[in-house]
């Protein structure tokens, strides 16, 4: 199996690149943010719980997120592999994912970390807010908090993969195709 963690701050392009990677490599794309938004839209219990955290730009508690992600993986027993987008966002989530995959006889192949500076992130997120209407992209204070949460709680999770020799930094500035080519060349290398 080819299991990719697509990592990076909010606005780094994880969703855009995931869509292209899915087409090319035939993987299942799991975005915890998308799953939460789906649950919020449908007013499920999970959605109601997650909304208060998401509206402020804070992380949904690990236990809730981990259980949700595992249940989602179980829905695709035939998958050739997964792109985990927006998960893990804490070291605890990374540890839980490793244990879960190990029990299934598989593991993370690589972490691809998109690097984009803060000024560019703000620009992209505010633009996305105008286009997509995502409430957490329209309020500048919420965006700043999400970047702060990324720097304080999420960025450290990369070290976990670095220690395993699985971390690859990717320049996240450029055209969508340029960035896609950078990601693809690492994936092709890893799947040899
Ligand atoms: P995203 O679409 O990845 O930017 O996620 C939107 C929001 O969903 C985040 O700001 C968090 O509030 C929540 N979220 C998504 N993924 C996770 C995760 N792995 N752990 C905790 N909260 C998450």
Boltz pocket constraint, residues with backbone or C-beta under 6 A from the ligand:
constraints:
  - pocket:
      binder: B
      contacts: [[A, 10], [A, 32], [A, 33], [A, 34], [A, 36], [A, 50], [A, 53], [A, 54], [A, 55], [A, 57], [A, 58], [A, 59], [A, 60], [A, 61], [A, 65], [A, 85], [A, 86], [A, 87], [A, 88], [A, 89], [A, 90], [A, 93], [A, 136], [A, 146]]
      max_distance: 6.0
